[in-house]
């Protein structure tokens, strides 16, 4: 059985110095560090050290082979979204990153499937780049859980989702720019607390804003197992029922009714919680995910799913079939 990891990140080995080129901003650039590593710099500030498995396509294939996984769906690192930048500059960055991923999927068609990034701060430019992404062989786009603090339910973004449905482009929604980040820097809380909350924010925004209702063929995958959505959906649904004047203002359908109408990846780090999600969501709407190659990811690429007491059919859904449906592909194309 082939396996497809639907949530992985990659970037080119070398990045332009966009701050120098554009004349402003703390755009991400790379500086050499110790052997086989580089520092991601946010302007002059250190952001993160990365290993060469962030850019080395062959090394990644070898590392994945240890976990019986053939295919990686690759997308950029969210800090490179550059939604805060001038829109045409963000478009230039998007094109650079998207061309790299498209070239990777052409060079290694059995190992890499690509998702693009687009300048969501300008929906018209974003749609133009989505159309180009499709033309160069990418299967969808990755976007953030909010766009410069604005929820995905904002009407200005609807045309982007409409274009993705029209073009058959999948969407991976990834948390970033976490709420409350400045107030909880200690203990890595933005990544431990903020990220699950951000993903839940995105799920609820797209449900309450009517995006999923108006675009039933839109194929959306919420990363990190939907964040804290499944742990709090009882409260979310109860709030919808008890205060419809505050919650049900743009969509009159209970949010719980949308479970199983979108995808989530399996990154729970906890087989018991995945066992809780599985009967609610259904195995056909859960994809293998790892967040590779970052240490907060599942760097054993779904090994805990292998060890769970679930049926072989459910495992095949998670490892393969659900990904194919989300990406709009058939098994013969990989």
Secondary structure as the mmCIF struct_conf table of DSSP 4:
data_model
#
loop_
_struct_conf.conf_type_id
_struct_conf.id
_struct_conf.beg_label_comp_id
_struct_conf.beg_label_asym_id
_struct_conf.beg_label_seq_id
_struct_conf.end_label_comp_id
_struct_conf.end_label_asym_id
_struct_conf.end_label_seq_id
STRN STRN1 UNK A 4 UNK A 9
BEND BEND1 UNK A 13 UNK A 13
HELX_RH_AL_P HELX_RH_AL_P1 UNK A 18 UNK A 22
TURN_TY1_P TURN_TY1_P1 UNK A 23 UNK A 23
BEND BEND2 UNK A 24 UNK A 25
STRN STRN2 UNK A 28 UNK A 32
BEND BEND3 UNK A 34 UNK A 34
TURN_TY1_P TURN_TY1_P2 UNK A 35 UNK A 36
STRN STRN3 UNK A 37 UNK A 42
TURN_TY1_P TURN_TY1_P3 UNK A 43 UNK A 44
STRN STRN4 UNK A 45 UNK A 51
HELX_RH_3T_P HELX_RH_3T_P1 UNK A 52 UNK A 54
TURN_TY1_P TURN_TY1_P4 UNK A 55 UNK A 55
HELX_RH_AL_P HELX_RH_AL_P2 UNK A 57 UNK A 65
TURN_TY1_P TURN_TY1_P5 UNK A 66 UNK A 68
STRN STRN5 UNK A 71 UNK A 75
HELX_RH_3T_P HELX_RH_3T_P2 UNK A 78 UNK A 80
TURN_TY1_P TURN_TY1_P6 UNK A 83 UNK A 84
BEND BEND4 UNK A 85 UNK A 85
HELX_RH_AL_P HELX_RH_AL_P3 UNK A 87 UNK A 107
TURN_TY1_P TURN_TY1_P7 UNK A 108 UNK A 111
STRN STRN6 UNK A 112 UNK A 116
TURN_TY1_P TURN_TY1_P8 UNK A 120 UNK A 121
BEND BEND5 UNK A 122 UNK A 122
HELX_RH_AL_P HELX_RH_AL_P4 UNK A 123 UNK A 135
TURN_TY1_P TURN_TY1_P9 UNK A 136 UNK A 137
STRN STRN7 UNK A 140 UNK A 144
BEND BEND6 UNK A 145 UNK A 146
STRN STRN8 UNK A 147 UNK A 147
TURN_TY1_P TURN_TY1_P10 UNK A 148 UNK A 149
STRN STRN9 UNK A 150 UNK A 150
TURN_TY1_P TURN_TY1_P11 UNK A 152 UNK A 153
BEND BEND7 UNK A 154 UNK A 154
HELX_RH_3T_P HELX_RH_3T_P3 UNK A 155 UNK A 157
HELX_RH_AL_P HELX_RH_AL_P5 UNK A 158 UNK A 167
TURN_TY1_P TURN_TY1_P12 UNK A 168 UNK A 168
STRN STRN10 UNK A 170 UNK A 174
BEND BEND8 UNK A 177 UNK A 177
TURN_TY1_P TURN_TY1_P13 UNK A 179 UNK A 180
HELX_RH_3T_P HELX_RH_3T_P4 UNK A 181 UNK A 183
HELX_RH_3T_P HELX_RH_3T_P5 UNK A 186 UNK A 188
HELX_RH_AL_P HELX_RH_AL_P6 UNK A 189 UNK A 189
HELX_RH_PI_P HELX_RH_PI_P1 UNK A 190 UNK A 194
HELX_RH_AL_P HELX_RH_AL_P7 UNK A 195 UNK A 208
TURN_TY1_P TURN_TY1_P14 UNK A 209 UNK A 210
HELX_RH_AL_P HELX_RH_AL_P8 UNK A 211 UNK A 214
TURN_TY1_P TURN_TY1_P15 UNK A 216 UNK A 217
STRN STRN11 UNK A 220 UNK A 222
HELX_RH_AL_P HELX_RH_AL_P9 UNK A 223 UNK A 226
TURN_TY1_P TURN_TY1_P16 UNK A 227 UNK A 228
HELX_RH_AL_P HELX_RH_AL_P10 UNK A 229 UNK A 242
HELX_RH_AL_P HELX_RH_AL_P11 UNK A 244 UNK A 247
TURN_TY1_P TURN_TY1_P17 UNK A 248 UNK A 249
BEND BEND9 UNK A 250 UNK A 250
BEND BEND10 UNK A 253 UNK A 253
HELX_RH_3T_P HELX_RH_3T_P6 UNK A 255 UNK A 258
TURN_TY1_P TURN_TY1_P18 UNK A 259 UNK A 260
BEND BEND11 UNK A 261 UNK A 262
STRN STRN12 UNK A 263 UNK A 265
BEND BEND12 UNK A 269 UNK A 269
HELX_RH_AL_P HELX_RH_AL_P12 UNK A 271 UNK A 281
HELX_RH_3T_P HELX_RH_3T_P7 UNK A 283 UNK A 285
STRN STRN13 UNK A 286 UNK A 287
STRN STRN14 UNK A 292 UNK A 292
TURN_TY1_P TURN_TY1_P19 UNK A 293 UNK A 293
BEND BEND13 UNK A 294 UNK A 294
TURN_TY1_P TURN_TY1_P20 UNK A 295 UNK A 296
BEND BEND14 UNK A 297 UNK A 297
TURN_TY1_P TURN_TY1_P21 UNK A 299 UNK A 302
HELX_RH_AL_P HELX_RH_AL_P13 UNK A 303 UNK A 306
TURN_TY1_P TURN_TY1_P22 UNK A 307 UNK A 307
BEND BEND15 UNK A 308 UNK A 309
HELX_RH_AL_P HELX_RH_AL_P14 UNK A 312 UNK A 316
HELX_RH_PI_P HELX_RH_PI_P2 UNK A 317 UNK A 321
HELX_RH_AL_P HELX_RH_AL_P15 UNK A 322 UNK A 327
TURN_TY1_P TURN_TY1_P23 UNK A 328 UNK A 328
HELX_RH_3T_P HELX_RH_3T_P8 UNK A 331 UNK A 333
#
